[in-house]
Amino acid sequence: MSNTLFPSGATALSTTKRIEWIDALRGFTMILVVFSHIETLGFEMPRSTVNDFFSQFMMPLFFFISGFIAFRAGEVWNRQYFTRQMLKKMRIQIIPTLFFGLLFAITVFSHRYHETAGDSIFMFFDNPSKLGYWFTIALLAMFVIYYTVSFVLARCRMSIRQIVLAGIAVVLYLISLAGSSTIYQFPVARWFSLFNIMLYFQFFVFGNIFACYQERIFRFLQRPNIIGSIILLFFGLYIANSFLKGSSLMNSSVWKLTSKLLVEGVRYLGIMSVVSAFRHYEHAFSSNTRIGRSLQYIGKRTLDVYLLHYFLMPNLTMAGAFFCKVENTVLQATCSTALALLVIAFCLLLSNFIRTSPTLAYYLFGVKRDKTHTTPSNNPDSK
């Protein structure tokens, strides 16, 4: 992959060759998501210490990666390209979400929670979480904003576009401070999971800007003591916020705002720490190593795993009750990790089975069609 610098300082990202450590990072983040759902949905228990720690930056990291891979320095945002990108992204995000989301609602969800099929479908549309399928809806909205800004400001410098995107992210975050209960009073906000869009769009923009200036940023992070200071500050803010959560100070609006700022600080520092680690040890996550190939394989199938893993989530409430009583962090983390990897393995098996049909692979997983339209490409249509 070329690292040629453009006049604006942006690094050219290849439109054909994948970045191996980014794919590995996507795979790692997908494992964290399934791990978290094993505990909260499978065990039906509060987040453990380990889960709470990773949850600080897990979803922000996913949106960061999406913004990172969305950036292409050489894109020409004319009307034709804008229309093609918008239609392609809508196909990739909407069709799979509706198909698997509604199928999950009328089968697994309705059976597990003793709801009628009609009520389950209503909950899918009206509930902001979309029974778990909110991520693709929120991500689609972020791409729509990104594509629109890029098209409208196509004649402007890259830095101007990014300033506008950052401004939109700040405004959306400030609105989100009103709280989810306030925002979700409006049906349209629930339908499109607007609170999550407002809360997480900043990380999509952060990933996009990071990709643009990644060469400069990584040079800065490689300076002596920089990454060490970031990691120490990350743990310091995490501990400070944990202290505030259990403190009577949280009754004060000032300290509540302070806690929110601490949370955002933890998220950004967590992202930078994890991204720096994967970039620094990229040789360990390359296709030449077993762990690299495994993480990359999951990373290339994140959409598949995300859409399918809810169907395979175990119902182990008794295990959750046991862990709440025993409070053995190591045992719980080990069991949750093992189950998460097992669920992911079955998701990949099911994904490969569905992908035997080029048509299903194209519409349900966004797989690129080859020129002959007979077999799907190995790489998911992630752009």
N, C-alpha and C positions, 0 to 999 in steps of 0.2 A: 504494500500500500504506500502510495506516494505521500511524503510529508512536505511537498512544495508549498511555500507560503504565498498567499495572494497579497496584493497590495494593501488590502484592508487588515491584514494580520490573520485572516482566517486560514485554517488548514483544510485542504481539499480532501473530502472523504470520497472514497471510491464508490461508484454506483453499482459495481459488480462484485467485488471481493468483500467478504464479510470480515469483521474484526473479531478475531477469535476470543480475546479476553472479554469483549463485550457480550458475546454469546454465552460464555461461561458465567459471566456475572448475571445475565438474565436467568440462566438455569439455577444458579444459587438463590436468587431472589424468589423464583417460583417454588423452590423447596421450602423457603421460609413461609410463604403464603399457605401452602398445604399443611405445613407443621402447625401454624397458628390455627387453621381451621380444624385440624384433628382435635385440638384441645377445646376450642370454643364451641364447635358444632358436633364433633364426634363424642367427646367426653362430657360436653355440656357443663363446663366448669369455668370459673374465672381464669383470666390469663395468669399463667405461672410467672415466676421471676424471669426465666429465660425468654418466654414468649413476650412478656412486657418489654424486655430490653430490645429485642429485635423489632418489635412493633413500633418503636420510636421512629425508625427510618425505613421500614419495609415498603410500605406503599409509596412514600415519597421517592424511594429509590427506583421503583417500577416506573413512575412517571418521568423521573430524571432520564432513565434509559430510553424511554419512548421519545422524549425531546431530543436526546443525543443522536439517535439514529435517524430522526426526521430531518436533521440538518444536512443540506447538500450545498456546498459553496458555489457550484457551477449551474444551479438551476435557473432557467429562464422562465419567469412567471408571466407568460402571455395567456390570453384567454383560453386557448386550446389546452395548454398544459394544466391550468387551474381547474378547468372543467373535468379533465381526465382524472386528475388526482382526487378531486372531491367525490366523483362517482365511484372510483375504485375504493376509497376509504369507507364510504357509506356501505358499499357491498360487503366489505370485509368485516365491518363492525356490526351492522344492523341484522343482516340475514342470520349469521350464526347465533347471535344473542337471542333473537326472537325464537329461532328453532329450538335451541337447547334450553333456553329459559322457560318457554312455555311447556316444553316436554317435561322438564323437571317439575314444574308447578303442578301439572295434572297427574303425575305419577308418584315420584318419590316424596315430594313435599306434602301433597294432599294425603297420602297414606300415613306418613310419619306423624303428622300433626292433626290428623283426623278432620281435615277440611274437605269441603266439596270441591270438585274440579272448577266450578264457576268462581267460588270464593278464592281459590288459589290463583286463578288467572287474574282476578281483580287485584289481589295483593301484589302480584308481579308488576302490574302497571302502576298501582297507586303507592306502593311502598318504596321509599327512596333507595333502599338497599337492593331492590329488584330480586329479592330472595338470594342475594349474593352476586347477581349478574350486573351490578352497577358499574363496574370498572370499564367495560367496553363502551358503555353509553357515555360516561364521563370522558374517556379518552377520545371518542369521536368528536365531542364538542370542542375539545382542546385542539384537535387537528383542524376543525372548521375555522376556529379563531386564527390559528397559525397560517393556514392557507389563505384566508381572506386578507390578513394583514400583509402577507408576502405579495399577494397579487395587487392590492391597492397601492402598496409602496414599492412596486417592482422597480421603478426608476430611481428610487432613493438608495443611498448607501446601506450596506448591511447593518452598520452600527445604528442607523436611524430606525430600521425595522425592529431591531432588538430592544432599543429604548422604548418604542411603542409597546412591544409585547410585555416588557417589564412593567411599564406603567399600567397596562391592563391587569397584569397579575397582582400588582399592589392594590389596585382599586377593588378587585374581586376579593382579595384577602380581607381588606378592611370591611367590606360588606359582610363577610362570613363571621366577623366578630359579633354580629347581632345574635348569633347562635342558630343551631340547626332547628330548634323548636320554633323560632320566629320565622325563619325562611320557609320551613316546610308547612306553614299554615296555608300556603297557596298550592293548589293542586298541580299547577304547571311545574312548580319547583320540585314536587315529589316525582312527577313523571320523568323528569330529566336529571334527577339527582343533582340539582344545582348547587347545593351546599358543598358536596364533594368536589365539584368543578371549581368552585370559588376557592376552596381550601388548598387544592393540590395543583392548580394551574401554575403556580409559582415554580414548582419543581420541574415541570415540563419546560418552562422557559429557561430555568437554570441549566438544565441538560442541554438545551439548544445552544445557549451562549457558551457553555463549557466545551461543546464540540467544535464550535467556531474558533475558539482560542485555545484549544487543548494543548498545543505545543508549548505555548507560553506558560499556561497554567501548570503543566507538569514540570517544566523547568523550574518554576517557582517552588513547587512542592518538593523537588529534589534537593533544595538547599538544606544545609545542615540545620537540624533541630526544628524545621518547619512542620513536617508531618508529625513528629513527636509532640510538638506543642498542640497541634490540632487534636490528636488523640487524647492527650491529657485534659484539654479543655472540654472535649466531648464528654468524658467521664465526669468531670467536675460539674458541668451543667446538668447532666443526667442525675447525679446524686443530689444536687441542689433542688431540682424540680421534684424528686422523690420525697425530699424532706418537706417541701411546701405542700404537697398533696395531703400529707397526714397532719398538717399543722392547722391550728385555729386561725392562723393568719389568712387562710383562704376565704374567710368570711368578709374580708376587705376587698373592695373592687380593685384597688390598686395592686394588691398582691395577686389577684386573679389575672390581671393583665400581665403582671410580671411573670407569672407561671406560663401564660401563653407564649410570651416572648422566649422564655427558656426552652419551651417545647420546640419552637421553630429553630432556635439555635442548635439544639440537640439534633434535629433532623438534618440540617445543613452540614454540620460537622460529622455526623454519622455517614452521610452520603460521601463526603470527601474522603473520609478514612477508608471506607470499603472500596471505593473506586481507585484510590491510590494504591491500596494493597493489591488489587487485581492487576492493575497496570504495572506495578513494580515486579510482581511475580508472574508476568504474562507467559513466561516460558513454561511455568508449571501448569498453566491452563491452556496450553496449545494442544493441537490435535496429535502431537507426538507423545502425550502422556495419557494414561488411562482416565485419570480424574478429569483432565481437560476434555477428552472426547465425550465423556459421560455428561458433564455439565453443559457442553456445547450442544449435545443432542437434545437435552431438555430445553436449553435456551432457544433452539430453533423451533421447538414445539410448544412454546409457552401458551399460545392461544388454545391449542388442542387440550393441554392439561387443565387450563383454567376452565374451559367450557365443560369438560368431562368429569372433573374430580368431585363435583357436588353429588353426582350420581353414585359414586363409589365411597362416599364418606361413611365410615362405620358408626353404628349406633351403640356406643359403649358408655352409657351413663353410669353404670355400676363401676367402671374403671375410674370415671371422674370422681365419684363419691369416695372411692378408695384413696385416690391421690390427694383429695382435699383433707382426708383424715390423717394419712401417713405423712404428707408434706415432705417427700423425698425428691428433691429437685433433680438429682442425677438420674434416678430411676425413671421419673416422669419424662424428662427430656429424651432419654434413651428410647423409651417406648414410643413417644410421639414421633421421633425421628424415623424409627424403623417403620412405623405405620405410614408415615408420610411418603417414604421411599417406595413402600409397597403399593400405595394408592397411585403414585406417579407411574410406576412400572405398568400397572394395569391400564392406566390412561393411555400410555404410549402403545400398548398392545392393541387397544380398541381403536386408537387413532390410525395405526397402520392398517387395520382391517377396513376402516371406513375409506382410507386413502386409496384402496385398491380400485375404487371408482373415481376416475378423473373428474366427473361431474360433481360428485359429493365433495371431493377434495377441494375443488374450485369454490363452491358456494358455501361450504361449512367451515373450511379452514383457511380460505384465502390463498390457496396454493396457486402459483403461476402455471398457466397452461403453456406447454411447449408449442413450437411453431406448427407441429402436425396436429395438435389438439387431441392426441391419443393418450398421452401419459402426462401426469403432473410433474412439474419441476420439483427437485428435492428441497429447494429453498422456499419458505413461506413468503407470501406477498406482503411483507411487513411495511411497505411504504404506501 
